Amino acid sequence: MAMKHLDLLKKAGFTLGVLLVFILGQQLAVPGVGPGGTHALTDSTLLRLYSLTTGGQVARPTLLSLGLGPFMLAMLSWQAFAAMDLPFVSRWSDRRRGRIQRGLTTLFALLQALVTAFYLRFDLVPTRLFGVNVSLPLVVLLLVAGGLVVAALATANIGHGLGGALILIVPNLILSLPQEFRAGFGRSLQDWSWPLFAAAVVLGLVVVLVSLRFNRAVLHLPVERATLLSTYGESDLTLPALPAGVLPYLFAAALLATPREIVLVFHQANSPVGSFIVNQLTFTRWPGIALYALLIIGLTYLLGLISVAPDRLARGLQESGDYLLNVFPGADTEKLLMQRFKQLNFVATGWLLLVMVLPLVVGMLWAPAANLSLVFTNLALLIAVFTKVAEQIVALWRRRDYRLFTE
């Protein structure tokens, strides 16, 4: 049995090793940061929310505090660039594309490290080199190096492990669930009674079950393969029920927190515009909730469009000589694919709004309910990752069970 499923055991062992290295790396404090650095990072709503969904560490500054953020932003930027379908990009080698993505990861790691170091600037222990205080650039350098280590771990796990890059966010999501429930966007756990707590658990189970269905659901479009003249010439083109995947979960909350953080950094909270942003564009005020909903709608559509790319799908079918059943190749196929994408996107957007925004709306009437927004988002992210892991395990388990002929 062990030999038969050796590939599965190797991948599982590799992923456990990656997670172990990642967890240990998040225990190694960045040298030169005083004890006040912990409070400096946790006081930033932007860093807290961004780190929560990208596996970062703001409880204390560590070598791997940046988490998966730089890698995910680089991947998203590359996907957006590739979606432009520029002719010269298709001629690039895999090696060149890899260098570009590594360069983007380094750039985003540097930007995130600079932001993190900015919040730590008053808590750095002076470190002198030839009489010059190099504590700030040293912290930035160490954080960037840590970000590149996380990117290397994510890339290695994509090729040799289970769960892809997102497996790295699982420990942080699981550990943060109790804290987000106790003190998320609403009031503390003290305001909850046991019946209400039980109701929240039931709602969480509903989120888990529906998320399972969404992450496994696909739309099948029958494809006729004109070049295969046999009964095996038919197949399906599948579109995911969540076209944008988990990306709206990852970035929507951080985007809403960004304007407020900018205002506070530049000390503009007392200006009319700054006062409105700081006091109203939050997760517990109607203008902020409305903007959060708009961000989710926009991100779901744009990221889903980049991921599905109906125009490229239609062109690929036409170039290979295949076509959708009863649909002319070319413009008609693209129109149908775009229509199906919009239908899927509409349902997916509705689900995301229920999970991420509805608790905030209820929280305007009863404040503790707002905490469930983060809790449900975490649960949905966990289910997305675990679903992918389960699919890979099943595929590897069954791979050696196939038979060419049945007896």
Secondary structure, DSSP 8 states (H G I E B T S, - for coil): -TTTTHHHHHHHHHHHHHHHHHHHHTTSB-TTB-TTHHHHHHT-HHHHHHHHHHT---SS-BTTTTTTHHHHHHHHHHHHHHTT--GGGGGS-HHHHHHHHHHHHHHHHHHHHHHHHHHHGGGB---EETTEE-HHHHHHHHHHHHHHHHHHHHHHHHHHSSS-GGGGGHHHHHHHHHHHHHSSSS--GGG--HHHHHHHHHHHHHHHHHHHHHHH-EEEEEEEETT--STT-EEEEEEESSTTTTHHHHHHHHHHHHHHHHHHHTT-TTSHHHHHHHHHSSTTSHHHHHHHHHHHHHHHHHHHHHHH-HHHHHHHHHHHTEEETT--TTHHHHHHHHHHHHHHHHHHHHHHHHHHTHHHHHHTTSGGGGHHHHHHHHHHHHHHHHHHHHHHHHHHHHGGG--SS--
